[in-house]
Each structure stands twice: as structure tokens, then as C-alpha cells.
């Protein structure tokens, strides 16, 4: 397929992407051309736009947007022609598929990671994009495109946290710090699917109201110093997931965690440092755990949970694609509850 399209491209790391005309990409062997229907937007996109991801030579100009949903219209190899016409989302990491981690089904730990969709290869801020076939995740046909934008990251990441890292059970009490954001608001639901009781910590009334609407305990958390962690009659949290990763939130988590508990750290900014209190971890036999995206199997599980209605997509604003920068503005000002989404079709 050849031709021109209009969409957003980034010309400098740290700049806003610009709306412009450029060529529809080709799909070389092993790749697929996707007609994008919708693309989710969260703080991860804004963080990636600030600078290159895993690969330091990420090329510009670049089309952002990793939470894309669309249909395959063309493949570069006849062997992949069965994908044509299928609705798909994108696995975020450009994994190799051949290292020991990938072959064990742990694609999020790929030893030969080539980068990220929307950073090292183009994403969903354009009506057509090309991706490696191995990065395609099939979606249920009855899953509406805008709703499906939460699958690949906003729901898949919480599934990985709950299933593989915190290993939540119905005996757990979970505190989610930053629970009103695009990933946090879906973790509130995923944790409940796993049977846990949930407290959602955030600072604005609209986010706290949505946390309450989802059946979790809303907890204002503007001041961690005075925050009593005993949110339940039988004690404090046995698992804490921190999406804001500030020194004060990480210090509170170490004070608040119950015996045998798990603190899951979800921020990856290199300039953030926090104090570790080893004696607390030893005396409480608690653990601090990192969590890194999700496996392909967990993205598929996320799709099934959304399609079955067990997870409700929380999308605070949907706009025509050309108005994507309004979502950026609302994310930066912390006005948006959950994710944003742009609609192409």
C-alpha cells in the first residue's frame, strides 16, 4: 500500500509532536501494516516524548503512541497473510522472540530488546503504522476500539503486577498509590478481580470519587507524613503498589507495609532516589519488588478481562486524532481521570 497520510510526528525529544503529512509506511517481510482505529494516551507517552527510550539512537521524526488498536490491512510475507482483516493491539516492547527469556514466555525481560513501539518504531498517532508481526496481539472482535486501547498497557501492566509480581490473593489488602491515573485506576479493578480488598490513594476529588465508584476505599494522600495506613479493621496493606515513586511515598510504603508484605515499585525515572530502611524489611519480612510491563500472555488475559466486562475501561477523554495535544495538556495538569484516547475512524 502506498500513499500519504496526516498525523502527528515528533521532530525533537522533549518537543510536542507536530501535525503533518508524510508517507504511509511499508510492511517489509515479517511486518504488518495496520490501519489504526484508536490510540490510548497516558503519562507513559508524555514521558517517552521527553527523550529516547531503551535505545539511544531512536530515530526522528517518530510517530508516538503505543496503545494503538486497529486492523491489519497488509503483511510483508505471504506466510503472515492470515493476519489481514484482524483487529489487533500492539505488544509495547520490541522483543527478539529468540533469547532464553522470550522463549520462556517472559518477553518483558527480553535480553535483546530493540526498544519500544512509539519510540524506536512508529505508533498510533497516525492513521497507518507498521509493526513486527510478533508484536501483534489479536483482540476479540466484539471489543470496541476505544475501549480496547486500555488493553495493551493500562490493563496488562496491572495484570502483571497482580499475577506475577505481587501475587495477589483474596487474603490481601492492597494500597495503590496514584490510583486515579491511567494504570492505577485499572489496577484498582484488577486487584479486585484477584479477590483483594483495595484502597486507592490520590489527591483530587474526581479521582477519589472514581476510586469509590469502583468499589475501593478512597484515601486522600496529599500528606504522607500524617497518613495512617490502617485502612481496614484488620490492619494495614499487605501489598502496596507505588505509581508515583517519590521519596515520601516510598518511605511511607516501608512504614505502612504489614508483615510478609510486598511493595511494588512502578517508576523508572533515573533521577529518583529513596532511602531504604533494611531493618523494617527484615523485622517485617517484607519485600520491595520491581515490575516491568507484562508478558504477551498477560496482554491477552487483559483483553479477555475487558471483553468479558470484568474490567471497565476508564477513559476520561476521547477526542478526534487531531486534538491529541488537548489530552497531553490535561495529563500534565492532572485533570484527567484514567486514560485518554484519540479516535481515527
HELIX and SHEET records of a PDB file:
HELIX    1   1 UNK A   43  UNK A   49  1                                   7    
HELIX    2   2 UNK A   78  UNK A   83  5                                   6    
HELIX    3   3 UNK A  100  UNK A  103  1                                   4    
HELIX    4   4 UNK A  107  UNK A  109  5                                   3    
HELIX    5   5 UNK A  133  UNK A  135  5                                   3    
HELIX    6   6 UNK A  145  UNK A  148  1                                   4    
HELIX    7   7 UNK A  151  UNK A  155  3                                   5    
HELIX    8   8 UNK A  156  UNK A  160  1                                   5    
HELIX    9   9 UNK A  161  UNK A  165  3                                   5    
HELIX   10  10 UNK A  184  UNK A  193  1                                  10    
HELIX   11  11 UNK A  205  UNK A  213  1                                   9    
HELIX   12  12 UNK A  247  UNK A  256  1                                  10    
HELIX   13  13 UNK A  278  UNK A  284  1                                   7    
HELIX   14  14 UNK A  296  UNK A  307  1                                  12    
HELIX   15  15 UNK A  321  UNK A  323  5                                   3    
HELIX   16  16 UNK A  324  UNK A  332  1                                   9    
SHEET    1   A 2 UNK A   4  UNK A   9  0                                        
SHEET    2   A 2 UNK A  18  UNK A  23 -1                                        
SHEET    1   B 5 UNK A 128  UNK A 132  0                                        
SHEET    2   B 5 UNK A  31  UNK A  41 -1                                        
SHEET    3   B 5 UNK A  67  UNK A  75 -1                                        
SHEET    4   B 5 UNK A  87  UNK A  90 -1                                        
SHEET    5   B 5 UNK A 136  UNK A 138 -1                                        
SHEET    1   C 4 UNK A 128  UNK A 132  0                                        
SHEET    2   C 4 UNK A  31  UNK A  41 -1                                        
SHEET    3   C 4 UNK A 339  UNK A 343 -1                                        
SHEET    4   C 4 UNK A 315  UNK A 320  1                                        
SHEET    1   D 6 UNK A 217  UNK A 220  0                                        
SHEET    2   D 6 UNK A 197  UNK A 202  1                                        
SHEET    3   D 6 UNK A 173  UNK A 177  1                                        
SHEET    4   D 6 UNK A 239  UNK A 242  1                                        
SHEET    5   D 6 UNK A 262  UNK A 265  1                                        
SHEET    6   D 6 UNK A 287  UNK A 290  1                                        
END                                                                             
